[in-house]
Amino acid sequence: MKFANLFVLVIIGVLMMIIIQEVTAQLQPRAPNFQYFERPKYRYPYYDIHGKGKLLYGYGGPELYQYKSYSPIEGIH
């Protein structure tokens, strides 16, 4: 009888660990997955090796682009 109770507790513990792992995996942010020929919807800001931001943006590749226009309502784009 004690062995059956211990077995049930072990199974419940394993299931709880699996559920917790799945929930935490869903909560963690992920990088967008784009095909190599697609341009992502969002632009990513550029920071140099010292952590200083520049008025450049990129889409995850080696190319960087400058912002073209500025408006007080929409900002730099």
Protein Blocks (a to p, Z undefined) as FASTA:
>chain_A
ZZmmmmmmmmmmmmmmmmmmmmmmmmpccdddddfkbccfbdcddddfkopacfbddehi
abdcddfbdcfklopZZ
